[in-house]
């Protein structure tokens, strides 16, 4: 794939927030899209539990706070400010929970698809 994204800056303060209800709590997404690429600032409120198991690949970097990335096989990974996780599409079923709220930078797209 050939990505051609010219130099640009993103002023996240003007990117609108979308609200997504979790099983409990709320997620707020600010999303920028390019062809085959999605970049988001995502905030989970206190007590957030995702309402689904996700199989999509991501690069997730914790900007503020902390959260748990839980795998469907019951493994749990505590993620704190400054930590990152990476997974390709279809390699895990995972979901996020946050006791006290968190702010994340999440990048995903076609580059995380498994090519066979």
MOPAC internal coordinates of N, CA, C and O (Angstrom, degrees):
PM7 1SCF
backbone

  N    0.0000 0     0.00 0     0.00 0    0    0    0
  C    1.4492 1     0.00 0     0.00 0    1    0    0
  C    1.5138 1   109.11 1     0.00 0    2    1    0
  O    1.2310 1   121.98 1   -35.22 1    3    2    1
  N    1.2786 1   113.81 1   144.78 1    3    2    1
  C    1.4482 1   119.98 1  -178.83 1    5    3    2
  C    1.5305 1   108.65 1  -117.27 1    6    5    3
  O    1.2310 1   121.22 1   -69.48 1    7    6    5
  N    1.3258 1   115.27 1   110.52 1    7    6    5
  C    1.4571 1   120.24 1   179.00 1    9    7    6
  C    1.5154 1   108.25 1  -100.09 1   10    9    7
  O    1.2310 1   120.86 1   -51.37 1   11   10    9
  N    1.3134 1   115.96 1   128.63 1   11   10    9
  C    1.4564 1   120.69 1   176.40 1   13   11   10
  C    1.5214 1   107.43 1  -122.96 1   14   13   11
  O    1.2310 1   121.14 1   -84.85 1   15   14   13
  N    1.3206 1   115.43 1    95.15 1   15   14   13
  C    1.4555 1   121.40 1   179.01 1   17   15   14
  C    1.5160 1   106.75 1  -115.04 1   18   17   15
  O    1.2310 1   120.21 1   -68.11 1   19   18   17
  N    1.3140 1   117.21 1   111.89 1   19   18   17
  C    1.4647 1   118.84 1   179.81 1   21   19   18
  C    1.5229 1   111.01 1   -67.88 1   22   21   19
  O    1.2310 1   120.88 1   -21.72 1   23   22   21
  N    1.3307 1   115.91 1   158.28 1   23   22   21
  C    1.4605 1   120.20 1   177.56 1   25   23   22
  C    1.5119 1   109.73 1   -55.10 1   26   25   23
  O    1.2310 1   121.17 1   -46.49 1   27   26   25
  N    1.3217 1   115.37 1   133.51 1   27   26   25
  C    1.4603 1   120.68 1   176.55 1   29   27   26
  C    1.5152 1   109.03 1  -160.86 1   30   29   27
  O    1.2310 1   121.47 1   -18.65 1   31   30   29
  N    1.3017 1   114.80 1   161.35 1   31   30   29
  C    1.4516 1   120.33 1   175.78 1   33   31   30
  C    1.5244 1   108.25 1  -110.95 1   34   33   31
  O    1.2310 1   120.99 1   -21.79 1   35   34   33
  N    1.3171 1   115.71 1   158.21 1   35   34   33
  C    1.4658 1   121.08 1   177.49 1   37   35   34
  C    1.5232 1   107.79 1  -122.11 1   38   37   35
  O    1.2310 1   120.55 1   -60.01 1   39   38   37
  N    1.3056 1   116.55 1   119.99 1   39   38   37
  C    1.4595 1   121.94 1   174.13 1   41   39   38
  C    1.5211 1   106.95 1   -95.07 1   42   41   39
  O    1.2310 1   120.75 1   -85.47 1   43   42   41
  N    1.3419 1   116.18 1    94.53 1   43   42   41
  C    1.4546 1   120.88 1  -175.07 1   45   43   42
  C    1.5267 1   112.04 1   -61.85 1   46   45   43
  O    1.2310 1   119.84 1   159.23 1   47   46   45
  N    1.3327 1   117.91 1   -20.77 1   47   46   45
  C    1.4669 1   119.75 1  -178.63 1   49   47   46
  C    1.5275 1   112.12 1   -67.54 1   50   49   47
  O    1.2310 1   119.70 1   162.78 1   51   50   49
  N    1.3256 1   118.19 1   -17.22 1   51   50   49
  C    1.4724 1   120.15 1   179.34 1   53   51   50
  C    1.5264 1   112.86 1  -108.28 1   54   53   51
  O    1.2310 1   120.05 1   179.38 1   55   54   53
  N    1.3220 1   117.50 1    -0.62 1   55   54   53
  C    1.4654 1   120.57 1   177.11 1   57   55   54
  C    1.5251 1   107.84 1   -82.11 1   58   57   55
  O    1.2310 1   120.00 1   -58.14 1   59   58   57
  N    1.3432 1   117.61 1   121.86 1   59   58   57
  C    1.4707 1   119.68 1  -175.98 1   61   59   58
  C    1.5318 1   112.25 1   -63.04 1   62   61   59
  O    1.2310 1   121.26 1   -29.45 1   63   62   61
  N    1.3314 1   115.20 1   150.55 1   63   62   61
  C    1.4629 1   121.69 1   177.61 1   65   63   62
  C    1.5248 1   109.62 1   -97.04 1   66   65   63
  O    1.2310 1   121.52 1   -45.43 1   67   66   65
  N    1.3408 1   114.70 1   134.57 1   67   66   65
  C    1.4572 1   121.35 1   172.74 1   69   67   66
  C    1.5175 1   107.76 1  -105.35 1   70   69   67
  O    1.2310 1   120.57 1   -38.48 1   71   70   69
  N    1.3081 1   116.52 1   141.52 1   71   70   69
  C    1.4647 1   121.89 1  -177.82 1   73   71   70
  C    1.5168 1   110.02 1  -102.95 1   74   73   71
  O    1.2310 1   121.15 1   -47.29 1   75   74   73
  N    1.3473 1   115.40 1   132.71 1   75   74   73
  C    1.4568 1   122.09 1   177.11 1   77   75   74
  C    1.5221 1   108.37 1  -131.73 1   78   77   75
  O    1.2310 1   120.78 1   -59.39 1   79   78   77
  N    1.3246 1   116.11 1   120.61 1   79   78   77
  C    1.4582 1   120.77 1   179.65 1   81   79   78
  C    1.5232 1   109.49 1   -75.10 1   82   81   79
  O    1.2310 1   120.77 1   -42.83 1   83   82   81
  N    1.3190 1   116.13 1   137.17 1   83   82   81
  C    1.4502 1   121.66 1   173.38 1   85   83   82
  C    1.5199 1   109.74 1   -93.73 1   86   85   83
  O    1.2310 1   120.89 1     4.81 1   87   86   85
  N    1.3173 1   115.90 1  -175.19 1   87   86   85
  C    1.4612 1   120.36 1   171.16 1   89   87   86
  C    1.5254 1   107.94 1   -56.43 1   90   89   87
  O    1.2310 1   121.36 1   137.42 1   91   90   89
  N    1.3405 1   115.00 1   -42.58 1   91   90   89
  C    1.4584 1   122.90 1   166.25 1   93   91   90
  C    1.5229 1   106.40 1  -137.61 1   94   93   91
  O    1.2310 1   120.15 1   -27.99 1   95   94   93
  N    1.3009 1   117.32 1   152.01 1   95   94   93
  C    1.4571 1   121.18 1  -179.87 1   97   95   94
  C    1.5267 1   112.57 1    74.91 1   98   97   95
  O    1.2310 1   121.54 1     5.62 1   99   98   97
  N    1.3255 1   114.66 1  -174.38 1   99   98   97
  C    1.4598 1   121.73 1  -174.11 1  101   99   98
  C    1.5152 1   110.13 1  -137.62 1  102  101   99
  O    1.2310 1   120.93 1   -35.07 1  103  102  101
  N    1.3320 1   115.82 1   144.93 1  103  102  101
  C    1.4627 1   122.37 1   172.39 1  105  103  102
  C    1.5215 1   107.54 1  -109.84 1  106  105  103
  O    1.2310 1   120.69 1   -41.68 1  107  106  105
  N    1.3330 1   116.28 1   138.32 1  107  106  105
  C    1.4577 1   122.40 1   175.03 1  109  107  106
  C    1.5228 1   107.72 1  -116.77 1  110  109  107
  O    1.2310 1   120.82 1   -57.52 1  111  110  109
  N    1.3308 1   116.04 1   122.48 1  111  110  109
  C    1.4653 1   121.97 1  -178.23 1  113  111  110
  C    1.5203 1   110.34 1  -110.42 1  114  113  111
  O    1.2310 1   120.86 1   -44.95 1  115  114  113
  N    1.3233 1   115.95 1   135.05 1  115  114  113
  C    1.4599 1   122.88 1   165.87 1  117  115  114
  C    1.5219 1   104.70 1  -115.59 1  118  117  115
  O    1.2310 1   120.30 1   -59.57 1  119  118  117
  N    1.3234 1   117.02 1   120.43 1  119  118  117
  C    1.4631 1   120.87 1  -167.78 1  121  119  118
  C    1.5182 1   112.23 1  -124.69 1  122  121  119
  O    1.2310 1   121.62 1   -46.32 1  123  122  121
  N    1.3270 1   114.50 1   133.68 1  123  122  121
  C    1.4680 1   122.95 1   170.88 1  125  123  122
  C    1.5204 1   106.20 1  -117.80 1  126  125  123
  O    1.2310 1   120.47 1   -47.30 1  127  126  125
  N    1.3302 1   116.70 1   132.70 1  127  126  125
  C    1.4719 1   121.08 1  -179.27 1  129  127  126
  C    1.5269 1   110.97 1  -120.41 1  130  129  127
  O    1.2310 1   122.24 1   -40.71 1  131  130  129
  N    1.3016 1   113.31 1   139.29 1  131  130  129
  C    1.4566 1   122.71 1   169.55 1  133  131  130
  C    1.5224 1   105.58 1  -126.24 1  134  133  131
  O    1.2310 1   119.69 1    -9.80 1  135  134  133
  N    1.3154 1   118.20 1   170.20 1  135  134  133
  C    1.4520 1   121.38 1   178.95 1  137  135  134
  C    1.5356 1   109.49 1   -59.16 1  138  137  135
  O    1.2310 1   120.37 1   -68.43 1  139  138  137
  N    1.3380 1   116.89 1   111.57 1  139  138  137
  C    1.4546 1   121.60 1   177.67 1  141  139  138
  C    1.5187 1   115.32 1    75.93 1  142  141  139
  O    1.2310 1   119.88 1  -166.17 1  143  142  141
  N    1.3304 1   117.84 1    13.83 1  143  142  141
  C    1.4646 1   121.43 1  -177.33 1  145  143  142
  C    1.5209 1   109.24 1  -145.20 1  146  145  143
  O    1.2310 1   121.00 1   -43.54 1  147  146  145
  N    1.3376 1   115.69 1   136.46 1  147  146  145
  C    1.4630 1   121.19 1   177.11 1  149  147  146
  C    1.5247 1   107.45 1  -130.45 1  150  149  147
  O    1.2310 1   120.64 1   -48.44 1  151  150  149
  N    1.3268 1   116.37 1   131.56 1  151  150  149
  C    1.4622 1   123.30 1   178.02 1  153  151  150
  C    1.5233 1   106.88 1  -122.83 1  154  153  151
  O    1.2310 1   120.93 1   -50.41 1  155  154  153
  N    1.3495 1   115.82 1   129.59 1  155  154  153
  C    1.4708 1   119.11 1  -176.59 1  157  155  154
  C    1.5239 1   111.38 1  -136.53 1  158  157  155
  O    1.2310 1   121.10 1   -33.75 1  159  158  157
  N    1.3100 1   115.50 1   146.25 1  159  158  157
  C    1.4515 1   122.69 1   160.43 1  161  159  158
  C    1.5278 1   103.94 1  -101.66 1  162  161  159
  O    1.2310 1   120.75 1   -56.50 1  163  162  161
  N    1.3219 1   116.17 1   123.50 1  163  162  161
  C    1.4664 1   121.50 1  -176.97 1  165  163  162
  C    1.5238 1   108.43 1  -123.81 1  166  165  163
  O    1.2310 1   120.97 1   -48.78 1  167  166  165
  N    1.3191 1   115.74 1   131.22 1  167  166  165
  C    1.4609 1   121.66 1   176.15 1  169  167  166
  C    1.5231 1   108.50 1  -118.32 1  170  169  167
  O    1.2310 1   121.13 1   -49.35 1  171  170  169
  N    1.3408 1   115.45 1   130.65 1  171  170  169
  C    1.4594 1   121.89 1   173.46 1  173  171  170
  C    1.5202 1   108.05 1  -105.60 1  174  173  171
  O    1.2310 1   120.51 1   -44.63 1  175  174  173
  N    1.3197 1   116.64 1   135.37 1  175  174  173
  C    1.4552 1   121.06 1   177.63 1  177  175  174
  C    1.5324 1   110.03 1   -76.27 1  178  177  175
  O    1.2310 1   121.23 1   -11.19 1  179  178  177
  N    1.3197 1   115.24 1   168.81 1  179  178  177
  C    1.4708 1   120.66 1   175.10 1  181  179  178
  C    1.5255 1   108.93 1   -55.44 1  182  181  179
  O    1.2310 1   120.86 1   -41.44 1  183  182  181
  N    1.3163 1   115.96 1   138.56 1  183  182  181
  C    1.4562 1   120.77 1   176.99 1  185  183  182
  C    1.5227 1   114.68 1    76.75 1  186  185  183
  O    1.2310 1   119.97 1  -164.09 1  187  186  185
  N    1.3273 1   117.66 1    15.91 1  187  186  185
  C    1.4703 1   120.32 1  -177.05 1  189  187  186
  C    1.5291 1   111.08 1   -71.88 1  190  189  187
  O    1.2310 1   121.19 1   -46.00 1  191  190  189
  N    1.3306 1   115.34 1   134.00 1  191  190  189
  C    1.4591 1   123.45 1   169.49 1  193  191  190
  C    1.5228 1   106.29 1  -134.08 1  194  193  191
  O    1.2310 1   120.39 1   -56.11 1  195  194  193
  N    1.3412 1   116.86 1   123.89 1  195  194  193
  C    1.4706 1   120.62 1   179.89 1  197  195  194
  C    1.5257 1   110.04 1   -59.22 1  198  197  195
  O    1.2310 1   121.00 1   -32.15 1  199  198  197
  N    1.3185 1   115.69 1   147.85 1  199  198  197
  C    1.4658 1   120.79 1  -177.13 1  201  199  198
  C    1.5254 1   112.84 1   -92.54 1  202  201  199
  O    1.2310 1   120.08 1  -170.90 1  203  202  201
  N    1.3471 1   117.46 1     9.10 1  203  202  201
  C    1.4640 1   119.83 1  -179.00 1  205  203  202
  C    1.5377 1   109.71 1  -157.09 1  206  205  203
  O    1.2310 1   120.95 1   -17.41 1  207  206  205
  N    1.3111 1   115.79 1   162.59 1  207  206  205
  C    1.4600 1   122.78 1   171.16 1  209  207  206
  C    1.5178 1   106.64 1   -93.58 1  210  209  207
  O    1.2310 1   120.26 1   -51.06 1  211  210  209
  N    1.3138 1   117.11 1   128.94 1  211  210  209
  C    1.4639 1   122.81 1  -175.34 1  213  211  210
  C    1.5245 1   110.00 1  -103.21 1  214  213  211
  O    1.2310 1   120.41 1   -42.70 1  215  214  213
  N    1.3364 1   116.82 1   137.30 1  215  214  213
  C    1.4705 1   121.76 1   177.11 1  217  215  214
  C    1.5283 1   111.46 1  -112.01 1  218  217  215
  O    1.2310 1   120.87 1  -176.29 1  219  218  217
  N    1.3301 1   115.95 1     3.71 1  219  218  217
  C    1.4599 1   120.65 1  -179.34 1  221  219  218
  C    1.5291 1   110.29 1   -78.10 1  222  221  219
  O    1.2310 1   120.70 1   -32.09 1  223  222  221
  N    1.3113 1   116.28 1   147.91 1  223  222  221
  C    1.4548 1   121.34 1   176.39 1  225  223  222
  C    1.5136 1   111.27 1   -78.62 1  226  225  223
  O    1.2310 1   120.79 1   -30.56 1  227  226  225
  N    1.3255 1   116.10 1   149.44 1  227  226  225
  C    1.4619 1   122.01 1  -179.83 1  229  227  226
  C    1.5176 1   110.25 1  -149.77 1  230  229  227
  O    1.2310 1   121.37 1   -21.77 1  231  230  229
  N    1.3023 1   114.99 1   158.23 1  231  230  229
  C    1.4554 1   123.29 1   157.80 1  233  231  230
  C    1.5243 1   103.79 1  -113.12 1  234  233  231
  O    1.2310 1   120.29 1   -61.37 1  235  234  233
  N    1.3259 1   117.06 1   118.63 1  235  234  233
  C    1.4630 1   121.85 1  -175.35 1  237  235  234
  C    1.5217 1   108.34 1  -121.36 1  238  237  235
  O    1.2310 1   121.08 1   -58.71 1  239  238  237
  N    1.3366 1   115.55 1   121.29 1  239  238  237
  C    1.4624 1   121.18 1   179.02 1  241  239  238
  C    1.5276 1   108.73 1  -118.04 1  242  241  239
  O    1.2310 1   121.04 1   -51.96 1  243  242  241
  N    1.3231 1   115.62 1   128.04 1  243  242  241
  C    1.4674 1   121.53 1  -178.56 1  245  243  242
  C    1.5278 1   109.36 1   -83.19 1  246  245  243
  O    1.2310 1   120.77 1   -66.41 1  247  246  245
  N    1.3307 1   116.14 1   113.59 1  247  246  245
  C    1.4618 1   122.26 1  -179.59 1  249  247  246
  C    1.5242 1   112.58 1   -85.76 1  250  249  247
  O    1.2310 1   120.76 1   140.38 1  251  250  249
  N    1.3337 1   116.15 1   -39.62 1  251  250  249
  C    1.4706 1   122.03 1  -177.96 1  253  251  250
  C    1.5165 1   108.42 1  -149.59 1  254  253  251
  O    1.2310 1   120.44 1   -34.82 1  255  254  253
  N    1.3074 1   116.77 1   145.18 1  255  254  253
  C    1.4598 1   121.06 1   175.20 1  257  255  254
  C    1.5156 1   112.69 1    81.67 1  258  257  255
  O    1.2310 1   121.39 1    26.79 1  259  258  257
  N    1.3240 1   114.94 1  -153.21 1  259  258  257
  C    1.4586 1   121.14 1  -179.23 1  261  259  258
  C    1.5139 1   109.55 1  -154.35 1  262  261  259
  O    1.2310 1   121.08 1   -22.21 1  263  262  261
  N    1.3292 1   115.55 1   157.79 1  263  262  261
  C    1.4586 1   121.13 1   177.34 1  265  263  262
  C    1.5167 1   108.99 1  -154.80 1  266  265  263
  O    1.2310 1   121.44 1   -10.65 1  267  266  265
  N    1.3180 1   114.85 1   169.35 1  267  266  265
  C    1.4558 1   121.85 1   175.50 1  269  267  266
  C    1.5224 1   107.40 1  -111.10 1  270  269  267
  O    1.2310 1   120.77 1   -50.81 1  271  270  269
  N    1.3245 1   116.13 1   129.19 1  271  270  269
  C    1.4507 1   121.24 1   169.10 1  273  271  270
  C    1.5245 1   106.15 1   -99.62 1  274  273  271
  O    1.2310 1   121.28 1   -66.82 1  275  274  273
  N    1.3166 1   115.17 1   113.18 1  275  274  273
  C    1.4535 1   121.99 1  -174.68 1  277  275  274
  C    1.5227 1   109.05 1  -105.50 1  278  277  275
  O    1.2310 1   120.51 1   -48.38 1  279  278  277
  N    1.3220 1   116.64 1   131.62 1  279  278  277
  C    1.4581 1   121.46 1   174.94 1  281  279  278
  C    1.5234 1   108.87 1   -93.89 1  282  281  279
  O    1.2310 1   120.90 1   -26.40 1  283  282  281
  N    1.3231 1   115.89 1   153.60 1  283  282  281
  C    1.4566 1   119.70 1  -176.49 1  285  283  282
  C    1.5343 1   111.67 1   -65.40 1  286  285  283
  O    1.2310 1   120.09 1   161.94 1  287  286  285
  N    1.3390 1   117.43 1   -18.06 1  287  286  285
  C    1.4658 1   120.57 1   177.35 1  289  287  286
  C    1.5358 1   111.61 1   -84.89 1  290  289  287
  O    1.2310 1   120.35 1  -167.11 1  291  290  289
  N    1.3230 1   116.94 1    12.89 1  291  290  289
  C    1.4684 1   125.98 1   176.89 1  293  291  290
  C    1.5245 1   114.89 1    81.48 1  294  293  291
  O    1.2310 1   119.07 1  -179.54 1  295  294  293
  N    1.3329 1   119.39 1     0.46 1  295  294  293
  C    1.4671 1   120.14 1   172.96 1  297  295  294
  C    1.5258 1   108.03 1   -68.84 1  298  297  295
  O    1.2310 1   120.67 1   -35.59 1  299  298  297
  N    1.3290 1   116.33 1   144.41 1  299  298  297
  C    1.4570 1   121.36 1   177.87 1  301  299  298
  C    1.5223 1   109.13 1  -132.43 1  302  301  299
  O    1.2310 1   121.34 1   -39.63 1  303  302  301
  N    1.3322 1   115.03 1   140.37 1  303  302  301
  C    1.4515 1   122.02 1   179.64 1  305  303  302
  C    1.5173 1   108.37 1  -125.87 1  306  305  303
  O    1.2310 1   120.85 1   -61.80 1  307  306  305
  N    1.3275 1   115.97 1   118.20 1  307  306  305
  C    1.4606 1   120.12 1   177.49 1  309  307  306
  C    1.5196 1   108.13 1   -81.45 1  310  309  307
  O    1.2310 1   120.85 1   -56.00 1  311  310  309
  N    1.3046 1   115.99 1   124.00 1  311  310  309
  C    1.4571 1   122.54 1  -178.19 1  313  311  310
  C    1.5286 1   107.91 1  -113.73 1  314  313  311
  O    1.2310 1   120.75 1   -53.84 1  315  314  313
  N    1.3242 1   116.18 1   126.16 1  315  314  313
  C    1.4536 1   121.20 1   179.50 1  317  315  314
  C    1.5274 1   109.51 1  -119.38 1  318  317  315
  O    1.2310 1   120.84 1   -10.69 1  319  318  317
  N    1.3185 1   116.00 1   169.31 1  319  318  317
  C    1.4602 1   122.20 1  -179.80 1  321  319  318
  C    1.5290 1   110.24 1   -46.46 1  322  321  319
  O    1.2310 1   121.31 1   -49.57 1  323  322  321
  N    1.3348 1   115.09 1   130.43 1  323  322  321
  C    1.4576 1   121.38 1   178.87 1  325  323  322
  C    1.5136 1   114.46 1    93.66 1  326  325  323
  O    1.2310 1   119.55 1   170.31 1  327  326  325
  N    1.3447 1   118.46 1    -9.69 1  327  326  325
  C    1.4693 1   121.61 1   179.66 1  329  327  326
  C    1.5239 1   110.79 1   -94.40 1  330  329  327
  O    1.2310 1   121.43 1   -26.04 1  331  330  329
  N    1.3359 1   114.87 1   153.96 1  331  330  329
  C    1.4637 1   122.78 1  -178.61 1  333  331  330
  C    1.5199 1   109.27 1  -134.58 1  334  333  331
  O    1.2310 1   120.35 1   -36.22 1  335  334  333
  N    1.3356 1   116.93 1   143.78 1  335  334  333
  C    1.4642 1   118.85 1   165.81 1  337  335  334
  C    1.5084 1   109.24 1  -124.90 1  338  337  335
  O    1.2310 1   121.78 1   -25.31 1  339  338  337
  N    1.3358 1   114.20 1   154.69 1  339  338  337
  C    1.4635 1   122.13 1  -177.93 1  341  339  338
  C    1.5246 1   107.94 1  -135.37 1  342  341  339
  O    1.2310 1   120.29 1   -43.51 1  343  342  341
  N    1.3395 1   117.04 1   136.49 1  343  342  341
  C    1.4590 1   121.69 1   174.67 1  345  343  342
  C    1.5306 1   108.34 1  -152.26 1  346  345  343
  O    1.2310 1   120.36 1   -38.02 1  347  346  345
  N    1.3245 1   116.92 1   141.98 1  347  346  345
  C    1.4636 1   121.89 1   176.06 1  349  347  346
  C    1.5249 1   110.23 1   -82.90 1  350  349  347
  O    1.2310 1   120.74 1   -16.67 1  351  350  349
  N    1.3335 1   116.20 1   163.33 1  351  350  349
  C    1.4598 1   122.34 1   176.98 1  353  351  350
  C    1.5311 1   110.07 1   -54.63 1  354  353  351
  O    1.2310 1   120.94 1   -37.85 1  355  354  353
  N    1.3149 1   115.80 1   142.15 1  355  354  353
  C    1.4616 1   124.67 1   171.57 1  357  355  354
  C    1.5273 1   115.55 1    65.68 1  358  357  355
  O    1.2310 1   119.34 1  -166.44 1  359  358  357
  N    1.3530 1   118.86 1    13.56 1  359  358  357
  C    1.4583 1   120.00 1  -179.76 1  361  359  358
  C    1.5241 1   113.61 1  -100.38 1  362  361  359
  O    1.2310 1   119.81 1   173.81 1  363  362  361
  N    1.3190 1   117.96 1    -6.19 1  363  362  361
  C    1.4634 1   120.52 1   174.03 1  365  363  362
  C    1.5163 1   108.65 1  -161.99 1  366  365  363
  O    1.2310 1   121.69 1   -22.91 1  367  366  365
  N    1.3132 1   114.37 1   157.09 1  367  366  365
  C    1.4628 1   120.89 1   167.13 1  369  367  366
  C    1.5151 1   104.98 1  -106.08 1  370  369  367
  O    1.2310 1   120.76 1   -60.62 1  371  370  369
  N    1.3155 1   116.16 1   119.38 1  371  370  369
  C    1.4583 1   120.73 1  -173.45 1  373  371  370
  C    1.5280 1   110.11 1  -137.43 1  374  373  371
  O    1.2310 1   121.53 1   -21.40 1  375  374  373
  N    1.3343 1   114.67 1   158.60 1  375  374  373
  C    1.4580 1   120.34 1   173.97 1  377  375  374
  C    1.5227 1   107.75 1  -150.91 1  378  377  375
  O    1.2310 1   121.36 1   -19.60 1  379  378  377
  N    1.3132 1   115.00 1   160.40 1  379  378  377
  C    1.4647 1   121.19 1  -177.66 1  381  379  378
  C    1.5122 1   110.73 1  -109.82 1  382  381  379
  O    1.2310 1   121.65 1   -33.80 1  383  382  381
  N    1.3398 1   114.44 1   146.20 1  383  382  381
  C    1.4553 1   121.93 1   170.32 1  385  383  382
  C    1.5258 1   107.59 1  -134.94 1  386  385  383
  O    1.2310 1   120.66 1   -31.39 1  387  386  385
  N    1.3113 1   116.35 1   148.61 1  387  386  385
  C    1.4643 1   120.04 1   178.20 1  389  387  386
  C    1.5190 1   109.95 1  -142.53 1  390  389  387
  O    1.2310 1   121.11 1   -61.98 1  391  390  389
  N    1.3087 1   115.49 1   118.02 1  391  390  389
  C    1.4654 1   121.44 1  -179.85 1  393  391  390
  C    1.5224 1   111.68 1   -69.27 1  394  393  391
  O    1.2310 1   120.67 1   135.72 1  395  394  393
  N    1.3501 1   116.32 1   -44.28 1  395  394  393
  C    1.4615 1   120.13 1  -173.43 1  397  395  394
  C    1.5217 1   114.84 1  -116.00 1  398  397  395
  O    1.2310 1   119.47 1  -172.16 1  399  398  397
  N    1.3250 1   118.61 1     7.84 1  399  398  397
  C    1.4540 1   122.33 1  -178.51 1  401  399  398
  C    1.5174 1   111.20 1    94.29 1  402  401  399
  O    1.2310 1   120.95 1   -24.92 1  403  402  401
  N    1.3279 1   115.80 1   155.08 1  403  402  401
  C    1.4607 1   121.35 1  -175.93 1  405  403  402
  C    1.5216 1   109.31 1  -159.17 1  406  405  403
  O    1.2310 1   120.84 1   -23.65 1  407  406  405
  N    1.3271 1   116.00 1   156.35 1  407  406  405
  C    1.4646 1   122.94 1   175.12 1  409  407  406
  C    1.5281 1   107.12 1  -126.18 1  410  409  407
  O    1.2310 1   120.57 1   -53.11 1  411  410  409
  N    1.3424 1   116.52 1   126.89 1  411  410  409
  C    1.4493 1   122.93 1  -173.03 1  413  411  410
  C    1.5248 1   111.64 1  -126.03 1  414  413  411
  O    1.2310 1   120.78 1   -28.60 1  415  414  413
  N    1.3171 1   116.12 1   151.40 1  415  414  413
  C    1.4588 1   123.35 1   165.38 1  417  415  414
  C    1.5202 1   105.19 1  -105.67 1  418  417  415
  O    1.2310 1   120.25 1   -57.65 1  419  418  417
  N    1.3344 1   117.13 1   122.35 1  419  418  417
  C    1.4627 1   121.64 1  -177.55 1  421  419  418
  C    1.5247 1   108.96 1  -124.17 1  422  421  419
  O    1.2310 1   121.15 1   -52.18 1  423  422  421
  N    1.3239 1   115.41 1   127.82 1  423  422  421
  C    1.4625 1   122.16 1   178.67 1  425  423  422
  C    1.5209 1   107.54 1  -122.58 1  426  425  423
  O    1.2310 1   120.51 1   -50.51 1  427  426  425
  N    1.3152 1   116.64 1   129.49 1  427  426  425
  C    1.4625 1   120.03 1   174.78 1  429  427  426
  C    1.5219 1   109.04 1  -148.25 1  430  429  427
  O    1.2310 1   121.35 1   -12.54 1  431  430  429
  N    1.2987 1   115.02 1   167.46 1  431  430  429
  C    1.4491 1   119.42 1  -179.29 1  433  431  430
  C    1.5067 1   112.61 1   162.20 1  434  433  431
  O    1.2310 1   121.53 1     9.73 1  435  434  433
  N    1.3184 1   114.67 1  -170.27 1  435  434  433
  C    1.4636 1   122.04 1  -174.51 1  437  435  434
  C    1.5317 1   112.67 1   -60.08 1  438  437  435
  O    1.2310 1   119.70 1   153.69 1  439  438  437
  N    1.3205 1   118.19 1   -26.31 1  439  438  437
  C    1.4610 1   121.03 1  -178.01 1  441  439  438
  C    1.5324 1   112.18 1   -66.98 1  442  441  439
  O    1.2310 1   119.72 1   166.75 1  443  442  441
  N    1.3201 1   118.15 1   -13.25 1  443  442  441
  C    1.4647 1   122.13 1   179.29 1  445  443  442
  C    1.5290 1   112.75 1   -97.74 1  446  445  443
  O    1.2310 1   120.25 1  -178.62 1  447  446  445
  N    1.3375 1   117.13 1     1.38 1  447  446  445
  C    1.4626 1   120.58 1   177.12 1  449  447  446
  C    1.5196 1   109.19 1   -76.35 1  450  449  447
  O    1.2310 1   121.05 1   -39.81 1  451  450  449
  N    1.3082 1   115.60 1   140.19 1  451  450  449
  C    1.4599 1   120.73 1   178.97 1  453  451  450
  C    1.5189 1   108.78 1   -77.66 1  454  453  451
  O    1.2310 1   120.87 1   -52.72 1  455  454  453
  N    1.3172 1   115.95 1   127.28 1  455  454  453
  C    1.4650 1   121.32 1   178.46 1  457  455  454
  C    1.5240 1   107.59 1  -102.58 1  458  457  455
  O    1.2310 1   120.83 1   -57.26 1  459  458  457
  N    1.3156 1   116.02 1   122.74 1  459  458  457
  C    1.4680 1   119.55 1  -179.39 1  461  459  458
  C    1.4967 1   110.94 1  -109.53 1  462  461  459
  O    1.2310 1   120.10 1   180.00 1  463  462  461

